[in-house]
Amino acid sequence: MICGSSKYFGDAVPNVGTTASLNLIRIMIDERRVQESEAALWLSHLAFVPRPTRTMLSAVQPLLRTSGEIQRKAALAISSMVHNFCKLNKDCADISEVLHSHLKPKCLIYNLKNPSCSTRCFFCAGS
């Protein structure tokens, strides 16, 4: 690899916005190939995918099963993706239900520590 190219790669991956790039993000985070700070930055970019597809949502859904700060950031980012998906696709109840089933127990527990986080999760998803 060219010296310093990993920095460019890390900056580019979340901005590509394709199913393949989202799969790569999930794999890199799941396998802990990136530091938590970079994973958090990548997750924040998910909220800005302009036209998420069902396949994209399926690619990142496993991140909801993580724990700690990564899970919280994933929940917020993925709920934003679901919101964007539902704005474009009126037939999205099944996607929203999957999100709620993953988030409900975690957000209710997290709600005690930071009520705004769980409120944003559910608001973004259209609850």
LINVEN-V538201 format. One record per backbone hydrogen bond with DSSP energy under -0.5 kcal/mol. NH is the residue of the N-H (numbers start at 1). CO is the residue of the C=O. Records with the same first field share a line. If there is no record, write none. Layout:
NH=CO / CO
//
This chain:
5=2
7=4
8=4
9=5
10=6
11=7
12=8
13=9
14=10
15=12
16=12 / 13
17=13
22=18
23=19
24=20
25=21
26=22
27=23
28=24
29=25
30=26
31=27
32=29
33=28
34=28
39=35
40=36
41=37
42=38
43=39
44=40
45=41 / 42
46=42 / 43
47=43 / 44
48=45
49=46
50=48
52=49
57=53
58=54
59=55
60=56
61=57
62=58
63=60
64=61
65=62
66=63
70=67
71=67
72=68
73=69
74=70
75=71
76=72
77=73
78=74
79=75
80=76
81=77
82=78
83=79
84=80
85=81
86=82
87=83
88=84 / 85
89=85
92=90
96=92
97=93
98=94
99=95
100=96
101=97
102=98
103=99
104=100
106=102
107=103
108=104
109=105
110=106
111=107
112=108 / 109
113=110
114=110
117=114
118=114
119=115
120=116
121=117
122=118
123=119
124=120
125=121
126=123
127=122
//
